[in-house]
Amino acid sequence: MLLYVLGILIVLAGLALSIALHEIGHLVPAKLFGVKVTQYMIGFGRTLWSRKKGETEYGVKLLPFGGYVAMIGMYPPKKPGEAPRASTTGFLNSVVEESAGSVRAGAAGSRQEREAGSAADALAELERIGDPPAAVAEEESRRGLAGLADEARLASAETIAEGEDHRTFYRLPMWKKIVIMLGGPVMNLVLAFVFFAIFLVGFGLPQNSTTLGSVNECLLPASSSASSCSASDPAAPAAAAGLRPGDRIVSVDGIKIESWEQFREIVGDSAGVSLELGIERDGTAQSLRLTPVANERAVVNPDGTAATDAEGRPRTETVGMIGASPAQETAPRPLTEVPAFVGENIERVAGVIVRLPERMVDVWNAAFGSEARDPDGPMSVVGVGRLAGEVASLDAPVAARAQVMVGLLGSLNVALFVFNLVPLMPLDGGHVAGALYEGAKRGIARLRRKPDPGPIDTARMVPVTFAVVVILGGMSVLLMYADIVKPVQFFG
């Protein structure tokens, strides 16, 4: 039980570190570009601890579901001359602020500000009394979700101080906005490279060695359904020659053997040909002769899957065989393999996100039905923690368990990288899409010699943001429920 809890704590600590560095990826370029950053927070909800250094408050909050960096002027004013609102890079925090913003803003304002606001409201109401009924109805219809954009602009208590308008986010050029918003996902990508480099280069992957793991009594063709040798079956060449498990193949006919694949190819091309093998047994060099016999074996694709013909039947080939299999050993992989390994993980996670609606239907059917969970499907933080606990509790070498934990953290950072690039507000990809649209709009205006249209009003996307958060929140609840009642089974 102690190891189970330890595994959960390790993965939670790794997740917290990943989130913290993600937000640093936003924080550093924002400060370098002169944007005023008022908060750097890990988590959401009530603040557990904070300390202010300079103009930025650094802290930890109660709910460890993410983090955020608060920058002033994330949204431009609706009209020239109005104060832009402060906002954050946080996925959940933005919506929470916008929902409770009007109450917070009223409480934060000074007495003079509240009085001035009340007077303005009264004047606006007097003007509104004279409006025709149709105009009043139109104004009323803009409330609800559609009015969230206006509330988002008016809600923030953190207004821009005198003389700081030039330090707002919305005034930055397009490329600086993109650098700031991509800083977080790129940090997760860097972490994924680090974790997977440790996974591949530091620990290594299992591969065939030149040491024999097993020696068969006889040779059976790939098409045979027999599971054991009979008395009439001829002895396999390896067994007949006296090879034993643990023998290391050193050479064949004087050719030094560097890998099992090299040895397998030589044997496959030598059916009926006598070969002299140099072996090492218990530290002593020995030599013996054997003759591979022609036998049928299954053809395997480069990815390890069985090759099939046009009709879907397994393909076979006739090659020389001796009836021996290699032992597995863990060997470090070269650093050059890390980019391809990370790329494969990105492609796999992107595929899950593209098919997320379909995958969530499968999760629902598994949670409320008899279907099993897909090991390659989505999981919540609960599922990841549960997996980490199971890995830590395995009866396996410490190095093997540590390697799996490192790989799990690498996969988490790939998921954070890909998920945050989805071009929907309030994700980083949504802000990047907004910056690209603004740049294109301004570029077209320059080409047409039109006046600069200014920054786009991203506050109009607040209703979409609200809808996205509600949908993803529902998905998170479903995943957590499924991870509790019908967890993914990795270890039987």
N, C-alpha and C positions, 0 to 999 in steps of 0.2 A: 504493500500500500504506500509505503514511504517513497519508493522509487516511482510509483505512478504519479504521486503529487509532485515529485521533483521534476518529472518530465513536463508536466503542465506548467510549472513555474519557469522552466527553461524556455519553453516556446513563447510564453507570455512576455518574458523579459526580452527575448529576441524580437517579438512583434513591437513592443514598446520602443526599442532601439530603432527599429526600422521606421516607425512613425515619426520619432523625434528627428531622425536624419532627413526624412522626407520634408518636414517643415523647415529644417535648416536649409534645404535646397531652395525653398522660397525666400527665406529670411535673408540670406547672404546677398543674392543679387538685388533684392529690393533695397537693402541698405546701400549697396554700392551705387545704385542708380538714384539715390537721394530720396526715395519714398519714405515717408514717416511710418514706422511700424510701431504700433502701440502695444501689441500683445504677441507673445509667443507661448502657446499653451499646448500641453499634451493632455488629451482627454476633453470631455465636455461636461457641462453641468456645474455643480458647486465647486469652487476653488478650494483645494486641499492645502496647497502651499504656493506661495508666489514671492518673488523679489523683483523690485524695480531697479534696473540698471540703465542710467541715462534716460531716454524717453520710452524705453520698452520694458514692459512687465513680463517676466518669465515665470511660468508656473505649471502646476500639475492639477488637473481637475478630477472629479469623482468618477466619471464614466469613461473607461479606457477604450472607446470605440474609434479613436482617431485623434486628430489634433488640428490646430489652425494657427495661422499668422494673420493678425488684424492689421490691415493697411488703410490709411485714410484715403478717401476719394476713390474707392473701388468702382462705384457707380457715378457717372456724371450727373450734374443737375438736369432737371427736366427742361428748365428755361435758363438762358444766360443770366448770370448774376446770382442764382440760387446757390446755396451751400451744397456741395456734393456730400454723399453719405460715406461714413467709414464702413468697411466691410472686411471679410476674412476670406482666407483660402479654404476654410473648413467646410467639409461636406454637410455635416449636421448642424454646425454652429450657425451658419448663415440663415437657415430656415428658422431655428429657434429664436434668433435675434429678430427676424422679420415678423414672427408671430407675436412676440411680446414687446416689440419695439416701441409701439406707441405708448404703452404704460411706462416703460423705462424712460423714454424721452421726457414724458411729463414729470416724472419724479425727479429727474436729474436737472431740470431747468431751474433757473433762479426765479425769485418771486417776480422780478420785473419782466422776465421772459414769459412767464405764465400769464401775467396781466396783459402783456402785449399780444400774446397769442389769443387770449380770450377776446380782446377788442377786435382783432382781425377776424376771428370767427363770427363775432356779432355783425360786423360790417358785411361779411360775405353772406350771412343769412338774410340781412335786410335787402341786399341786392337780389338775392335768390327769390325773395317773396314776390318780386315783380315779374319773375320769369313766367313764360307761358307754361301750361301743364305739360306739354310735350317735352320742353327742355328739362323740367324737373324730373319727369319720368326717365329721360335719357341719363340724367346724372345719377339717379338712383340705380339704374341698371348697371352702372359701371362699378358698383360696389361688389363685395364678395371676392372671389378669386381674381377677377379682373382688376380690382382695386388694390391688390397686393403691391403692384408696382409703385403706386403713389405712396402707400404706407411704407414701403422700403426706403423711399427717398426721405420721408419725413420722420422715420422712426428713430434714427440713430441719435444717441445723446452725445456721441463723440464727434462734435462738429469741428470743422477746420478752424484752427486758431488764426488770428489776424496775421497776415503775411506768410501763411503756409500753403496757400493754394497751389503754388508751384511744386509742392512736394506730394501732390495727390497722384494716385496710380493712373487715373483716367487720362492725365495729361502726357503720359509717357508715349514715345513713338511705338509703332506696332512691334518692332523687333525686341524692344526691351520688355514689353508686356509678355511676349512669347517666352523670352528667356526666364523671366520670373516664374511663370506658370509651369513651364517644363522643368524647372529646377527640381521640384519634388519628385516627379516620376523618374527623372534621370538619376537622381540619387538612389532610388530603389533599384534601377537597372545596374548601377555600379555595385550596390550591395549584392545583387544576384550574381554578378561576375565574381565577387570576392568569395561568397559562400560556395559557389559551384567550383571555383578554383581549388578551395580547400577540399571539397568533396572528391574531385577528380585527381588532382595533383598530390594533395596531402595524404589522402587515404587510398585512392585508386579504385579500380573496378575489377571484378572477377574476370579471369580469362583462362583459356586452356594453357597448361604448362607442358613442358616436355617430359614430365614425370608421369608414369602410368598410374591411373586411378583404379582401373579394374581390368582384368584379363578374362575373356569369355572362354567357356569350355568348348563351344562350337560356333559356327557361323550360320545364321539364318538369313534368308533373303528378306528384303523389305516388305515383300508381298505376303510373307508367311504370317499366319495367325498364331503360331505356336509361341508359348511364353517360356518354355524351358527346353533343354536339349534332351534328345532321346539317345538310347544306346547305339542306334544305327547312324547317328550324325557323326561325321568326321570331326576330329579335334581341330580347333582353330589353330592357325600357324603360330600365333604368339604363345599359346599354351603348350603346343607341341615342341617349340624351341626352348621352353623353360623360362620365359619372361614372367615376372611377378609384379604385383602392384607395389609401387615405390621405386621401381627401377627408373632411372633417368636416361632418356635417349641422348647420346652424345654425338654420334655420327652414323652415317649410312654410306658404305663403300668409300670411306675416307672423307666424305663431305660433312662438314660440321653442321649440326642441326641447331638453329637459332629459335625455332618456334614449332609448335605442333602443326600449324597449317603447312609449313614447309615439309615436315615429315609425312603428313597425310597426302600431300600431292605426289611425293616420290613413291610412296606405297601404292597409290591409286594408279600410277602409270606403269607399275611393275608387276602386273599379274603374270604368274608363271615364271618370274625371274628370281633367281636366288640372290639375296641381299645379305651383306655382312654388316651387322649392327654393333656399334660400340656403345656400351652402356656403363652406367655407374651404379653399383649396388652396395649400400652400406659403406660408402666412401671408397670402394675398391673398383678400379676399372676392369671391365670384362668385355669379351666379344663373343658373339654367337651368330649363327646363320639361320635364316628362315626364308620361305618362299611365299609371297602373297598369293592368294587364290582369287579368281574372278567371282564376284558376288554382286547382288543387286542391293543398291541403297537408295534412299529417298534423296531427291534434289532439293536443296535448301536455297531460298532467296537470300540476297545480301543482308536483309533485315532480320534473318533468322526464321522466317515463316516458311512453311512447306510450299514448294512450287507445285502448281497444278496445270493440267493441259486445258484445251479449249472446252472440254466437257466437265471440267471441275474435278477430274480425278488426279490423285497425287502422281507426280512425275518421278520416275526412277531412272537410274543409270547403272551400268555394269562396270565396276572398277576393281582394282586389286585391293584386298582387305586382309588384315591379320587377326582381327577379333580382339582389339584392345582399345580402351578409352582413356583420355587424359584426365589427370587430376586438375582441379581448379585452384588457382592462386590469385591473390589480389595484388595487382601491380599498378603503380602510379602511371597516370596518363600524361602525355605532354601538354604543356600549357596551351598549345595551339588548338587543342580540341575543345577548350572552354567556350569560345564564341559559338561554335556550332551547337554545343550542348544547350547553351542559353537560348539560342534561336529556336531549337526544337521545343523547349518549354514555352516560349512565347507563342509559338504557333499553336501549341496544344491549348493553352489558356485562352487565346483569342478564339479558337474554335468553340470552346465552352461558352464564352460570352456571346458569340454570334447566335448560338443555338440555345441561349438561356431560357426563353419562353418554353421551348420543348423540354429542356432539361428540368425546369420547375414542375411541369406536368408529371414527369417521371418521379420527381421527389414527392409530389402530392400522392400519387398512386402508391408509392412505397410506404409513405407515412400512414396512410389511411387504408391500405390494402395489404395484400399478401406478397407483393412484388419485392424483390431484393433491391437494395441501393446499388447504383452504378459506381464502382470504384473510381472511375474517371469523371464523375459528375461533380457539381459544386458542393462545398461544405461551408458551414459557418465557423465562427471562432470556437464554438463549443465542440464541433467535430474535430477541428485541428488540435485542440487541447486534449481531447480524448485519444486521438491517434498518438500524440506525443507521450501521453501516459502509458499507453500500451507498448510503445517502442522501448521506453525506459524500463519497463517491467519484463522484457523478454529475457529468456535464458540464453543469452548470447554474449560474446566477448564485448567488453566495454568499448573498444575501438569501433566495432560494427554498429553498436547502438549510437555512438557519438556521430558516426558518419551519416546515419539516417536522419538524426536531428539536424545536422548541418544542411543536408539536402532539403529537409522540410522548410527550413528558414529561407533557403534559396528559392524554393517554389513560392513561398509566401510573398517574397519581394517581386517575383515575376508577376504574380497576381495583382499586387498593388500597382505595378508599373502599367500593366495592360488596362486594368479597370479604370485608373485615373485618366487614361487617354480617350475614353469614350466621350465623344463630342456632345455632351449634354451638361447643362448647368445643374448643380453647382460643382461638378467635377472639373479638374484642371483642363481636361480636353474641351469642355464647354467654353471656358475663358479663352483658350487658344483659338477656338473657332470664331469667337466674337472678335478677337484681335485681327484675325485674318480677314474677316468680313469688313471690318473697319478700314484696314489697309487697302483692300480692293475697292471699297467705296470711294475712299479719298484719291486713290490712283486714277480711277475712272474720271473723277471730277477734274483732276489736273489735266488729263488728256483732252477732255472736252472744254478746258479753260473755263470751268465753272467755279464758283466760290467754294472754299473748303467746307464740306458738310459738318466738320467737327467730329468729335467722338460719338460712337453709336450709343444709344440708350439701352444698355444691357439690363437695366432694371425692368424693362418690359418682359424679360424672360423669367421674372420671379414666379408668376403662376406656373410656368413649366417646371421651374425648380421645385416648387411645392409638390406638383404631381409626381415628379421623378422620385422625390424623397418618400412620398407615401407608398409608391409602388415598390421601391427597393426596401423600404421598411417592412412591408408585408412579406417580401421574399425572405428577408433576414429572419423574421419570426417563424416562417414555415421551415426554413433550413435548421434553425435551432431546435424546433420541435422534432423534426425528423432525426437530427443528430442525437436526440435524447431517447426517443422511442424506437427508432430503427436506424442505428448507426451503420456507417459503411464498414464492412468486414474485410480487413486486410490480412488477418492472421488466423482465419478459420473460426 
